[in-house]
Amino acid sequence: MIKITIRKHADSYIGFETLGHADYAEEQYDIICAAVSVLVINTLNSLETLTKDSFDFNEDSETGYMKCRFQTSLSDGGRLLMDAMVLGLGQICDNYGNKYTQLLFEEV
């Protein structure tokens, strides 16, 4: 299962973390792992390219670990990109169920 934790303080995103693999299908054929990875990496690339928001990022592809922590409050554009990522991740969870993904929100 992929556990996705979105960290917020009030209405501000602090960062997020993913851990695990969906095990929906064999490695390289797992559409859920691929979808989660695409949403997360595209969001990070978009934040880096389209905004001036800065963040720290760590990953370990073996464990499915990705961690992002924003260095400052996000811009309006950054919040919109994060809202879009959370929407997409939520739809994956809704469509495939908690057997493969879990989306959590943590107030910090």
C-alpha positions in Angstrom: 0.0 0.0 0.0 1.1 3.6 -0.7 0.6 5.8 2.3 0.4 9.5 1.4 0.6 12.1 4.1 -0.2 15.7 3.4 1.1 18.0 6.1 -0.7 21.3 6.6 -0.9 24.1 9.1 -4.3 25.8 9.0 -4.8 26.4 5.2 -1.1 26.3 4.4 0.8 23.3 3.0 3.9 22.4 4.9 4.9 19.4 2.8 4.0 15.8 2.0 5.4 12.3 2.2 4.7 9.0 0.4 5.8 5.6 1.5 5.3 2.1 0.0 4.2 0.5 -3.2 0.6 -0.3 -4.3 1.3 -3.9 -5.3 -1.6 -3.6 -7.7 0.4 -5.4 -10.4 3.9 -6.6 -11.1 6.7 -4.0 -10.9 6.8 -1.8 -14.0 3.1 -2.7 -14.7 1.6 -1.2 -11.6 -0.6 1.6 -12.8 -1.4 2.9 -9.3 2.3 3.3 -8.4 2.8 5.0 -11.8 -0.1 7.4 -11.3 1.0 8.4 -7.8 4.6 8.9 -9.0 3.5 11.0 -12.0 1.3 13.3 -9.9 3.9 13.9 -7.3 6.9 14.4 -9.6 4.9 16.6 -12.0 3.8 18.7 -9.1 7.4 19.1 -7.9 8.6 19.9 -11.4 5.7 22.4 -11.8 6.5 24.1 -8.5 10.1 24.4 -9.5 9.5 25.6 -13.0 6.3 27.7 -12.7 6.7 29.3 -9.2 9.4 30.7 -7.1 8.5 28.4 -4.2 11.4 26.4 -2.7 11.4 23.0 -1.1 13.6 20.2 0.1 13.0 16.8 -1.4 14.3 13.3 -0.6 13.4 10.0 -2.2 14.1 6.3 -2.2 12.6 4.4 -5.1 13.1 1.0 -3.5 10.7 1.8 -0.6 8.5 4.3 -2.5 9.6 7.0 -0.1 9.3 10.6 -1.3 9.3 13.5 1.1 8.9 17.2 0.3 9.1 20.0 2.8 8.3 23.6 1.8 10.9 26.2 3.0 8.4 29.0 3.1 4.6 29.6 2.7 3.5 28.6 -0.8 2.5 31.2 -3.4 -1.0 31.2 -4.8 0.2 29.2 -7.8 2.0 26.7 -5.5 -1.2 26.2 -3.4 -3.1 25.6 -6.6 -0.6 23.0 -7.8 -0.7 21.3 -4.4 -4.6 21.4 -4.5 -4.5 19.7 -7.9 -2.1 17.0 -6.7 -4.2 16.3 -3.7 -7.4 16.2 -5.9 -5.7 13.6 -8.2 -4.4 11.5 -5.3 -7.8 11.5 -3.7 -9.4 10.3 -6.9 -6.9 7.5 -7.2 -7.8 6.5 -3.6 -11.5 6.7 -4.4 -11.3 4.7 -7.6 -9.0 1.9 -6.3 -9.8 1.8 -2.6 -7.8 1.7 0.6 -6.2 -1.6 -0.3 -3.7 0.1 -2.5 -3.5 3.7 -1.4 -4.2 5.7 1.7 -4.4 9.6 1.8 -3.9 11.1 5.2 -3.9 14.8 6.3 -1.7 15.8 9.3 -2.1 19.1 11.0 1.3 20.4 12.2 
